[in-house]
Structures are given as structure tokens and as C-alpha cells.
Amino acid sequence: MIEKADEVLEFAELKMEDALSHLQDELKTYRAGKANPDVFASVIVNYYGAATPLPQMSNITTPDAKTMLIQPWDKSMIHAIEKAIMDANLGFTPQNNGEVIRINIPALTEERRRELVKKARGEGETAKVAVRNARREAMEALKKLQKDGLPEDVEKDNEDRVQKLTDKFTKKADEVLEAKEKEIMTV
């Protein structure tokens, strides 16, 4: 019975880690004024009828802090890539020379920075909700185990451990969010 309580804790911690890593992955795609190829992770290109992420069909490099180059492996896809970038509404205007697509990164306006911070906070709140949901599921599982014969003191100890995990991951999410907000607001 105690082993099952440990499994509940491990599962809750795994779900909380997943929520945190999802937050980190989402925040990577936020443009903070300097060239970052991760902003194209969510750009989907119609590649001969198949929806394909841009990084899977081209080489994306940053020759300097204000420029990105996208070099498609199939040169005939340049116009489809340009259309996908425009449709993704990332605030970029792609320019091509027939070989590569060059994107100059404009400086973020104060208003755009505030929008990005608000969007980042929304992602942070989503991650914290996922952490709290994992906590709730773990607490319910522990209560069920207690009904099935788990000693009450063991159940209470495990509830404390779940709460400590929740606090730890909520704090980590806040730290990740705070660092990203600072990065976005730095001119």
C-alpha cells in the first residue's frame, strides 16, 4: 500500500515537471528583441500537402543579433515558407533572394513588450494550473488509498510531500516567468 503512495508521488512529480518543461518550451518561442530561431518552432508550412514545421524543412541561422537566415532544403518551397511566416503573424517581413529568406528583426516597441509579458504571464498561469491539477489528482489518489487501507499518518505525510512538491514547482514556474519577463523588458 505504501508503495502505491510512492507511485502517486512520483506520478504527480512527473506531471509537474512536464508542466514546467512545457512552460519553458513555450517561452523559448517568445521573441525578446534579438534573433532567436526558436520563434519559428510553431510555424507550419504546407509542404506538398503535408503540414510541416519550418525547422524540419530548412536550416535557420542567426548571423548576427538582428538577422535570421532561413535556408530551405528544397528551394522551390521559398514562397510557401514566406507565406507561412506571414500567416504566423510573428511581426516579421521575410525577404528572399531565390536562395535564402532573410529576416531583419525589428526592435520591439514598448507596447509589444507589454503584450509579450502579458502573454507570458498567461502561459505561466496555465503551467501553475497544471501543477495544481497534478496536486489535486495526487491528493484524491491518496485519499482513495487511505480508504483501501493506507494508514492515516502515512497518507497525511504523503499529502505534505505533495504540497511541498506543488510549492517547489510553482516557485520554479514563477522564477522562469520572472526571468523571461526581465529578458522581454530589457531594451
C-alpha positions in Angstrom: 0.0 0.0 0.0 2.9 2.4 0.9 4.5 1.6 -2.5 1.3 2.8 -4.2 1.5 6.1 -2.3 5.1 6.5 -3.5 3.9 5.8 -7.1 1.3 8.5 -6.7 4.0 11.0 -5.6 6.3 10.0 -8.5 3.4 10.4 -10.9 2.5 13.8 -9.5 6.1 15.0 -9.7 6.4 13.8 -13.3 3.2 15.7 -14.3 4.5 18.9 -12.5 7.9 18.5 -14.3 6.0 18.2 -17.6 4.1 21.4 -16.9 7.3 23.3 -16.1 9.1 22.0 -19.2 6.1 22.9 -21.4 6.2 26.4 -20.0 9.9 26.7 -20.7 9.4 25.4 -24.3 6.6 27.9 -24.9 8.6 30.8 -23.5 11.5 30.0 -25.8 9.3 30.9 -28.8 8.8 34.5 -27.5 10.9 37.0 -29.3 12.7 39.3 -26.9 14.3 41.7 -29.4 17.2 39.6 -30.6 17.3 36.9 -33.3 16.2 33.5 -31.9 15.5 30.6 -34.3 13.1 29.1 -31.7 10.4 31.6 -32.7 9.9 29.5 -35.9 9.1 26.3 -34.0 5.4 26.9 -34.3 5.4 28.0 -38.0 3.7 25.3 -40.1 4.4 25.2 -43.9 2.3 23.4 -46.4 4.9 21.1 -47.8 3.4 19.3 -50.8 0.1 18.9 -48.9 1.6 17.9 -45.6 1.7 20.4 -42.7 5.4 20.5 -41.7 7.1 22.6 -39.1 9.5 25.1 -40.6 12.6 23.8 -38.7 12.1 20.4 -40.2 12.4 21.7 -43.8 15.1 24.3 -43.5 18.3 25.5 -41.8 17.7 28.5 -39.6 20.7 30.5 -38.6 21.4 33.9 -36.9 24.4 35.6 -38.5 24.0 38.5 -36.1 21.7 39.6 -33.3 19.3 41.4 -35.6 19.1 39.0 -38.6 18.0 35.5 -39.3 18.5 33.4 -42.4 16.3 30.6 -43.4 17.8 28.3 -46.0 15.2 25.7 -47.2 16.5 22.4 -48.3 14.0 22.5 -51.2 14.4 25.9 -53.0 11.0 25.6 -54.6 9.4 26.0 -51.1 10.7 29.6 -50.6 7.4 31.2 -51.4 5.4 28.7 -49.3 7.8 29.4 -46.3 7.4 33.2 -46.8 3.6 32.8 -46.8 3.7 30.6 -43.6 5.8 33.2 -41.8 3.4 36.0 -42.8 0.4 33.8 -41.8 2.0 33.1 -38.4 1.8 36.8 -37.6 5.2 36.9 -35.8 5.8 40.6 -36.8 8.4 39.7 -39.4 8.7 40.7 -43.1 10.6 38.0 -44.9 12.8 38.9 -47.9 14.2 36.3 -50.3 16.8 36.3 -53.0 15.8 32.9 -54.5 18.3 31.0 -52.3 17.6 32.1 -48.7 15.0 34.0 -46.8 16.4 36.9 -44.8 14.5 38.3 -41.8 15.6 41.5 -40.1 14.5 41.6 -36.5 12.8 44.9 -35.7 13.2 46.4 -32.3 10.2 45.6 -30.1 8.0 48.6 -29.2 7.1 49.2 -25.5 3.5 48.2 -26.3 4.7 44.9 -27.9 6.9 44.1 -25.0 3.9 44.6 -22.6 1.8 42.3 -24.8 4.5 39.6 -24.7 4.8 39.9 -20.9 1.0 39.6 -20.6 1.1 36.5 -22.9 4.0 35.0 -20.9 2.1 35.5 -17.6 -0.9 33.7 -19.2 1.4 30.8 -20.1 2.8 30.8 -16.5 -0.6 30.7 -15.1 -1.5 27.8 -17.3 1.6 25.9 -16.1 0.6 26.6 -12.4 -2.9 25.4 -13.1 -1.4 22.1 -14.5 0.8 21.8 -11.3 -2.3 22.4 -9.1 -4.3 19.8 -11.1 -1.5 17.3 -10.6 -1.6 18.1 -6.8 -5.4 17.6 -6.7 -5.2 14.3 -8.6 -2.5 13.1 -6.2 -4.5 14.1 -3.1 -7.5 12.3 -4.4 -5.5 9.2 -5.1 -4.0 9.3 -1.6 -7.5 9.6 -0.1 -8.6 6.6 -2.1 -5.6 4.6 -0.9 -6.5 5.5 2.7 -10.0 4.1 2.2 -8.3 1.0 0.8 -6.2 0.5 3.9 -3.3 3.0 3.8 -2.6 4.2 7.4 -3.8 7.7 8.0 -0.5 9.0 9.2 1.2 7.8 6.1 -1.5 9.4 4.0 -1.0 12.7 5.8 2.8 12.6 5.4 2.4 12.0 1.7 -0.1 14.8 1.4 2.5 17.1 3.0 5.1 15.8 0.5 2.7 16.5 -2.4 2.1 20.1 -1.1 5.9 20.6 -0.9 6.3 19.4 -4.5 3.5 21.8 -5.5 5.2 24.7 -3.8 8.5 23.8 -5.3 7.2 23.7 -8.9 5.0 26.8 -8.5 8.1 28.7 -7.3 10.2 27.3 -10.3 7.4 28.4 -12.7 7.5 31.9 -11.1 11.3 32.1 -11.5 11.2 31.0 -15.1 8.5 33.6 -15.8 10.3 36.3 -13.9 13.5 35.7 -15.9 11.6 35.8 -19.2 9.8 39.0 -18.3 13.1 40.6 -17.5 14.5 39.4 -20.8 11.5 40.8 -22.7 11.5 44.2 -21.0 15.3 44.7 -21.4 15.8 47.1 -24.3 
